[in-house]
Amino acid sequence: MANRSVPTDIVLPPVMYQDLSAAIAWLGLAFGFAEHYHYGEPMSGAQLYLGRAVVMLKQAHGHASPAKLGFGTQSLTIFIEDVEAHYARAKAAGAKILEEPHETVYGEFQYAVEDLDGHHWLFSRHARDLSPADWGAVIVHNSEQK
């Protein structure tokens, strides 16, 4: 299903972790990410995927994680089909659930979770196709979403 309010184009965000090896293992266990590759000696980066979503992980050389900062620095949204099963997996793995599964005003069914370094993640699927105008957003540039 498409949702004009939330397009799912591919973005490759780098996410910094204090312990890259631990993050790769944790993201696999809690969220189901699979490692595609890693590089560096010692390891300094890795690429992981979940379905069609791809993220780059980097060793946080001199950078503080959101957990160390005491606040989040971004939120990553990953689109998946079975939000309920994913939520159960993350919860069983001990992930910190920030929002229970729910449908948003803009037509997404999602839940929010925090990972081992304090990064905020949303796992979502389209529930309804809504124009941003349907829920009160002001459309500035009208473009057709594919």
Summary of the structure (lengths in Angstrom):
residues: 146
radius of gyration: 16.3
end to end distance: 11.0
largest distance: 51.0
contacts: 410
relative contact order: 0.23
helix: 21%
strand: 34%
